[in-house]
Amino acid sequence: MIARSGYTLLELLITLAILGVLLQMGLPSLAHLQRGREADMLMKTLTGHIALARSEAATQGRIVTLCPSRDGVHCGGDWGQGSLLFLDRNGDRVLNQDDRVLRVRLDETPPGSLRWRAFGNRQALQIDARGFLLHQSGNFTYCDASGDARLNRQLVVNATGRVRVSRDTDGDDVVEDSRGRPLLCD
């Protein structure tokens, strides 16, 4: 008699069914992990924009403006739709003919909202030749569309233009806001 190795059709179907159940149990965790990574990347992108703005302002000896932008040409709209970073030669927060675009971010925001909250309620950040913010300090807050507080993020920008990403300091998987309270969105 010849010995045959292999699996029967029934064994293969049972194995595939078990794999399917395990995948279904793991997919929400993978989706949550992916959303968290997207939120982290958004904060890193904004941090990079602010660092570039400070560097260019100091190098050029001019004001640099970071503002929300829907189209990468005009300031205005929602921060979640994109942003525009440019050398603002006259400091008017408008991209004019003699200004130079440094960086554009369009449609990279994960599902949710991105807000800039600051003293003075100005919606554009302006950085002077010393690398300091003109007019205000504040924070960018990302709130995930799912309402899961573990996916919220905050980037705090002080008056000197330095950036700090909020962290989870108490181990509850929710980052704390600038006052040390869990970052919850309205």
Backbone as numpy.savetxt, mean C-alpha at the origin, in Angstrom:
# Nx Ny Nz CAx CAy CAz Cx Cy Cz
2.99 -66.35 -12.26 2.16 -65.19 -12.26 3.05 -63.93 -12.26
2.66 -62.90 -13.03 3.40 -61.65 -13.13 2.80 -60.65 -12.15
3.66 -60.05 -11.32 3.17 -59.05 -10.36 3.05 -57.70 -11.07
1.91 -57.06 -10.88 1.67 -55.73 -11.48 1.64 -54.68 -10.38
2.30 -53.56 -10.66 2.26 -52.48 -9.69 1.43 -51.34 -10.27
0.82 -50.58 -9.39 -0.01 -49.47 -9.84 -1.19 -49.29 -8.92
-2.06 -48.38 -9.29 -3.23 -48.06 -8.48 -4.48 -48.38 -9.27
-5.49 -48.76 -8.53 -6.77 -49.00 -9.18 -7.47 -47.66 -9.37
-8.47 -47.66 -10.20 -9.23 -46.45 -10.45 -9.88 -45.95 -9.16
-10.36 -46.84 -8.33 -11.00 -46.47 -7.07 -9.99 -45.79 -6.14
-8.79 -46.34 -6.03 -7.76 -45.73 -5.19 -7.40 -44.32 -5.68
-7.31 -44.16 -6.99 -6.99 -42.85 -7.57 -8.09 -41.83 -7.29
-9.35 -42.24 -7.41 -10.47 -41.34 -7.15 -10.53 -40.92 -5.68
-10.28 -41.86 -4.78 -10.28 -41.54 -3.35 -9.16 -40.55 -3.03
-7.98 -40.78 -3.61 -6.85 -39.87 -3.40 -7.17 -38.48 -3.91
-7.75 -38.37 -5.10 -8.13 -37.08 -5.65 -9.19 -36.38 -4.81
-10.13 -37.13 -4.28 -11.16 -36.54 -3.42 -10.55 -35.97 -2.14
-9.63 -36.71 -1.54 -8.96 -36.22 -0.32 -8.16 -34.97 -0.63
-7.43 -34.97 -1.74 -6.67 -33.78 -2.15 -7.58 -32.59 -2.37
-8.73 -32.80 -2.98 -9.69 -31.73 -3.21 -10.19 -31.12 -1.92
-10.50 -31.95 -0.94 -10.97 -31.46 0.35 -9.86 -30.66 1.04
-8.63 -31.17 1.02 -7.51 -30.46 1.65 -7.25 -29.12 0.97
-7.36 -29.07 -0.35 -7.17 -27.80 -1.06 -8.25 -26.79 -0.71
-9.48 -27.26 -0.61 -10.57 -26.35 -0.25 -10.39 -25.79 1.14
-9.83 -26.58 2.04 -9.59 -26.08 3.39 -8.44 -25.08 3.42
-7.48 -25.24 2.54 -6.31 -24.38 2.54 -6.44 -23.12 1.71
-7.35 -23.08 0.74 -7.47 -21.93 -0.14 -7.79 -20.62 0.59
-8.69 -20.59 1.56 -8.92 -19.31 2.26 -7.65 -18.79 2.93
-6.85 -19.68 3.48 -5.59 -19.24 4.11 -4.64 -18.68 3.07
-4.58 -19.29 1.90 -3.72 -18.79 0.83 -4.21 -17.44 0.33
-5.52 -17.29 0.19 -6.09 -16.01 -0.26 -5.80 -14.91 0.76
-5.94 -15.23 2.04 -5.65 -14.26 3.09 -4.18 -13.87 3.06
-3.31 -14.82 2.88 -1.87 -14.56 2.80 -1.55 -13.66 1.61
-2.17 -13.94 0.47 -1.94 -13.14 -0.73 -2.43 -11.70 -0.54
-3.59 -11.51 0.06 -4.12 -10.16 0.29 -3.21 -9.39 1.24
-2.68 -10.07 2.26 -1.76 -9.43 3.18 -0.47 -9.00 2.50
0.03 -9.83 1.59 1.24 -9.48 0.85 0.99 -8.30 -0.08
-0.19 -8.24 -0.70 -0.53 -7.11 -1.57 -0.59 -5.81 -0.77
-1.18 -5.86 0.42 -1.25 -4.68 1.28 0.15 -4.24 1.71
1.01 -5.21 2.03 2.39 -4.88 2.40 3.13 -4.25 1.23
2.90 -4.75 0.02 3.56 -4.19 -1.16 3.09 -2.75 -1.42
1.83 -2.48 -1.18 1.32 -1.12 -1.33 2.04 -0.17 -0.38
2.22 -0.58 0.87 2.93 0.25 1.85 4.39 0.44 1.44
5.02 -0.60 0.90 6.41 -0.48 0.45 6.51 0.45 -0.75
5.53 0.41 -1.65 5.52 1.31 -2.80 5.41 2.76 -2.35
4.50 3.04 -1.43 4.35 4.40 -0.92 5.61 4.86 -0.17
6.21 3.96 0.58 7.46 4.28 1.27 8.54 4.65 0.26
8.61 3.89 -0.83 9.58 4.19 -1.89 9.32 5.52 -2.56
8.04 5.84 -2.77 7.69 7.14 -3.37 8.14 8.29 -2.47
7.89 8.15 -1.18 8.26 9.22 -0.25 9.78 9.34 -0.15
10.49 8.22 -0.14 11.96 8.26 -0.10 12.51 8.92 -1.36
11.94 8.59 -2.52 12.37 9.21 -3.77 12.07 10.71 -3.75
10.90 11.08 -3.23 10.52 12.49 -3.15 11.52 13.27 -2.29
11.88 12.71 -1.14 12.85 13.38 -0.26 14.21 13.52 -0.94
14.63 12.46 -1.60 15.93 12.48 -2.28 15.95 13.50 -3.41
14.93 13.49 -4.24 14.88 14.43 -5.37 14.73 15.87 -4.90
13.96 16.09 -3.84 13.79 17.45 -3.31 15.14 17.99 -2.83
15.89 17.15 -2.13 17.19 17.59 -1.63 18.20 17.76 -2.77
18.20 16.85 -3.72 19.14 16.91 -4.84 18.87 18.11 -5.74
17.60 18.34 -6.04 17.22 19.41 -6.97 17.04 20.76 -6.28
16.92 20.74 -4.95 16.69 21.98 -4.23 15.33 22.58 -4.52
14.36 21.73 -4.80 13.00 22.16 -5.18 11.95 21.36 -4.41
10.72 21.83 -4.50 9.60 21.13 -3.89 9.22 19.94 -4.77
8.92 18.82 -4.13 8.40 17.65 -4.82 7.01 17.38 -4.26
6.06 17.08 -5.15 4.68 16.85 -4.76 4.29 15.41 -5.02
3.61 14.80 -4.05 2.99 13.48 -4.18 1.51 13.68 -3.97
0.71 13.32 -4.98 -0.73 13.54 -4.89 -1.49 12.35 -5.46
-2.78 12.20 -5.08 -3.58 11.15 -5.70 -3.84 11.50 -7.16
-3.92 10.49 -8.01 -4.14 10.75 -9.43 -4.83 9.56 -10.08
-5.86 9.84 -10.84 -6.57 8.79 -11.59 -5.85 8.43 -12.88
-5.17 9.44 -13.48 -4.63 9.24 -14.82 -3.12 9.40 -14.92
-2.45 9.73 -13.82 -1.01 9.91 -13.85 -0.57 11.22 -14.46
-1.52 12.14 -14.71 -1.21 13.44 -15.30 -1.75 14.58 -14.43
-2.89 14.37 -13.80 -3.54 15.41 -13.00 -3.68 14.93 -11.56
-3.53 15.86 -10.62 -3.79 15.54 -9.21 -5.30 15.57 -8.97
-5.75 14.66 -8.14 -7.17 14.62 -7.78 -7.69 13.20 -7.77
-8.76 13.02 -7.07 -9.38 11.71 -7.00 -9.01 10.99 -5.72
-9.07 9.69 -5.79 -8.88 8.81 -4.65 -7.46 8.24 -4.69
-6.80 8.17 -3.53 -5.45 7.60 -3.46 -5.45 6.16 -3.93
-6.55 5.46 -3.78 -6.63 4.06 -4.21 -6.58 3.88 -5.72
-6.85 4.94 -6.46 -6.82 4.86 -7.93 -5.42 5.07 -8.48
-4.54 5.64 -7.68 -3.18 5.86 -8.13 -2.59 7.12 -7.54
-1.33 7.36 -7.87 -0.67 8.56 -7.37 0.33 9.08 -8.39
0.67 10.34 -8.23 1.58 11.03 -9.13 2.64 11.71 -8.28
3.90 11.49 -8.61 5.02 12.10 -7.91 5.79 12.93 -8.92
5.94 14.23 -8.64 6.61 15.09 -9.61 7.38 16.22 -8.95
8.41 16.68 -9.65 9.19 17.84 -9.24 8.34 19.06 -9.56
7.90 19.76 -8.52 6.94 20.85 -8.64 7.69 22.18 -8.53
8.19 22.67 -9.65 9.09 23.82 -9.65 8.49 25.08 -8.99
7.18 25.31 -9.15 6.58 26.49 -8.54 5.75 26.17 -7.29
5.67 24.89 -6.90 5.00 24.51 -5.66 3.49 24.66 -5.67
2.86 24.65 -6.84 1.41 24.87 -6.90 0.57 23.58 -6.87
1.22 22.42 -6.68 0.55 21.11 -6.63 -0.19 20.78 -7.92
0.28 21.34 -9.04 -0.28 21.07 -10.36 0.89 20.73 -11.29
0.74 19.66 -12.05 1.78 19.27 -12.99 1.75 20.23 -14.17
2.72 21.15 -14.20 2.81 22.15 -15.26 3.82 21.73 -16.31
3.93 22.54 -17.33 4.80 22.25 -18.46 6.27 22.10 -18.05
6.74 22.89 -17.10 8.14 22.85 -16.71 8.42 21.92 -15.53
7.42 21.20 -15.04 7.61 20.22 -13.98 8.04 18.88 -14.59
8.62 18.03 -13.75 9.11 16.74 -14.25 8.48 15.61 -13.44
7.86 14.66 -14.14 7.25 13.49 -13.49 8.37 12.56 -13.03
8.29 12.15 -11.75 9.29 11.24 -11.19 8.77 9.80 -11.15
7.51 9.64 -10.80 6.95 8.30 -10.72 5.43 8.38 -10.77
4.82 7.35 -11.37 3.36 7.25 -11.45 2.97 5.87 -10.95
1.93 5.80 -10.12 1.36 4.53 -9.66 -0.11 4.53 -10.04
-0.53 3.58 -10.85 -1.93 3.49 -11.26 -2.46 2.09 -10.98
-3.66 2.01 -10.42 -4.40 0.76 -10.26 -3.61 -0.37 -9.62
-2.76 -0.09 -8.66 -2.03 -1.15 -7.98 -2.57 -1.41 -6.58
-3.65 -0.76 -6.22 -4.19 -0.92 -4.88 -5.01 -2.20 -4.80
-4.72 -3.04 -3.81 -5.55 -4.24 -3.64 -6.99 -3.83 -3.31
-7.93 -4.76 -3.39 -9.33 -4.41 -3.08 -9.45 -3.80 -1.69
-9.92 -2.59 -1.64 -10.05 -1.86 -0.39 -9.92 -0.38 -0.63
-9.64 0.37 0.42 -9.50 1.81 0.28 -8.16 2.27 0.85
-7.64 3.34 0.26 -6.40 3.94 0.72 -6.69 5.42 0.98
-6.43 5.88 2.22 -6.71 7.26 2.58 -5.45 7.92 3.13
-5.34 9.22 2.89 -4.32 10.04 3.52 -5.04 10.94 4.50
-4.67 10.85 5.75 -5.24 11.72 6.78 -4.12 12.54 7.36
-4.35 13.84 7.44 -3.30 14.73 7.92 -3.89 15.96 8.57
-3.05 16.62 9.33 -3.43 17.91 9.90 -3.54 18.90 8.74
-4.52 19.75 8.77 -4.70 20.72 7.70 -5.50 20.18 6.53
-5.76 18.86 6.50 -6.61 18.23 5.50 -6.17 18.48 4.06
-4.90 18.63 3.80 -4.42 18.75 2.42 -4.28 17.34 1.85
-4.68 17.18 0.61 -4.64 15.86 0.00 -3.37 15.58 -0.81
-2.45 16.50 -0.81 -1.17 16.27 -1.49 -0.06 16.46 -0.48
0.97 15.64 -0.58 2.15 15.81 0.25 3.15 16.61 -0.55
3.73 17.62 0.08 4.79 18.38 -0.57 6.02 18.32 0.32
7.15 18.07 -0.30 8.41 17.92 0.42 9.35 19.00 -0.07
9.94 19.73 0.89 10.82 20.84 0.53 12.26 20.36 0.32
13.14 21.30 0.03 14.54 20.97 -0.30 15.30 20.35 0.87
14.79 20.48 2.10 15.43 19.85 3.26 14.94 18.43 3.46
13.91 18.01 2.70 13.32 16.69 2.88 12.18 16.67 3.87
11.74 17.84 4.31 10.65 17.96 5.27 9.33 18.14 4.53
8.25 17.68 5.16 6.92 17.91 4.60 6.52 19.36 4.82
5.96 19.95 3.80 5.37 21.28 3.94 3.96 21.10 4.49
3.58 21.92 5.40 2.20 22.02 5.89 1.76 20.96 6.88
2.20 19.70 6.79 1.53 18.68 7.59 2.30 17.39 7.70
1.97 16.63 8.74 2.36 15.24 8.85 1.05 14.46 8.88
1.13 13.16 8.72 -0.11 12.38 8.71 0.16 10.92 8.48
-0.85 10.21 7.94 -0.67 8.78 7.69 -1.52 8.31 6.53
-1.01 7.29 5.86 -1.76 6.56 4.85 -2.35 5.35 5.55
-3.64 5.14 5.37 -4.29 3.98 5.96 -4.94 3.17 4.85
-4.58 1.88 4.79 -5.20 0.96 3.84 -6.19 0.10 4.62
-7.44 0.06 4.15 -8.49 -0.77 4.75 -8.93 -1.80 3.73
-8.81 -3.07 4.05 -9.17 -4.13 3.13 -10.68 -4.19 2.94
-11.09 -4.50 1.72 -12.52 -4.53 1.38 -13.28 -5.62 2.14
-12.59 -6.67 2.56 -13.27 -7.77 3.24 -13.68 -7.40 4.67
-13.12 -6.32 5.20 -13.41 -5.94 6.57 -12.56 -6.68 7.60
-11.65 -7.51 7.14 -10.77 -8.26 8.02 -9.69 -7.31 8.56
-9.73 -7.00 9.84 -8.80 -6.05 10.44 -7.35 -6.51 10.35
-7.13 -7.81 10.19 -5.76 -8.32 10.08 -5.09 -7.90 8.78
-5.87 -7.42 7.81 -5.32 -7.01 6.52 -5.13 -5.50 6.41
-5.54 -4.74 7.41 -5.38 -3.29 7.38 -3.91 -2.92 7.62
-3.49 -1.82 7.03 -2.10 -1.36 7.17 -2.09 0.15 7.33
-1.03 0.66 7.96 -0.89 2.11 8.10 0.58 2.51 7.96
0.78 3.62 7.27 2.09 4.19 7.06 2.07 5.59 7.66
2.88 5.83 8.67 2.90 7.11 9.37 4.06 7.95 8.83
3.75 9.19 8.44 4.76 10.09 7.89 4.85 11.30 8.82
6.04 11.52 9.41 6.16 12.67 10.32 6.58 13.92 9.56
6.65 15.02 10.25 6.91 16.32 9.62 8.28 16.40 8.96
9.22 15.57 9.41 10.55 15.57 8.80 10.62 14.66 7.57
9.49 14.06 7.20 9.44 13.20 6.02 9.83 11.76 6.29
10.08 11.43 7.52 10.43 10.05 7.86 9.16 9.20 7.92
9.32 7.95 7.49 8.18 7.04 7.36 8.34 5.88 8.34
7.21 5.48 8.94 7.18 4.33 9.84 5.95 3.50 9.49
6.16 2.21 9.28 5.05 1.29 9.01 4.54 0.77 10.34
3.23 0.83 10.55 2.64 0.34 11.79 2.85 -1.17 11.89
3.05 -1.61 13.09 3.33 -3.03 13.37 2.32 -3.57 14.39
2.25 -4.89 14.44 1.46 -5.57 15.45 2.37 -5.80 16.65
2.18 -5.03 17.70 3.06 -5.13 18.86 2.50 -6.00 19.98
1.19 -6.28 19.92 0.61 -7.07 21.01 0.26 -8.51 20.61
0.61 -8.91 19.39 0.45 -10.30 18.97 -0.96 -10.73 18.62
-1.87 -9.79 18.37 -3.25 -10.17 18.03 -3.50 -10.20 16.52
-2.45 -10.11 15.71 -2.50 -10.12 14.24 -3.14 -8.88 13.63
-3.36 -7.84 14.43 -3.90 -6.57 13.94 -2.87 -5.49 14.26
-2.45 -4.73 13.23 -1.46 -3.67 13.47 -2.09 -2.56 14.30
-1.26 -1.87 15.05 -1.73 -0.76 15.86 -1.55 0.55 15.11
-2.46 1.49 15.35 -2.37 2.79 14.69 -1.32 3.66 15.37
-1.22 4.91 14.98 -0.18 5.80 15.50 -0.34 6.08 17.00
-1.51 5.79 17.55 -1.74 6.00 18.98 -1.62 4.70 19.79
-1.27 3.60 19.11 -1.10 2.33 19.82 -2.36 1.51 19.96
-3.44 1.92 19.31 -4.70 1.17 19.35 -4.81 0.29 18.12
-5.55 -0.83 18.20 -5.72 -1.67 17.00 -6.29 -0.84 15.84
-5.71 -1.01 14.66 -6.13 -0.26 13.49 -7.43 -0.84 12.94
-8.51 -0.17 13.21 -9.83 -0.58 12.74 -10.34 0.47 11.79
-10.98 0.05 10.73 -11.50 0.98 9.74 -13.00 1.22 9.95
-13.42 2.42 9.57 -14.84 2.80 9.74 -15.71 2.06 8.77
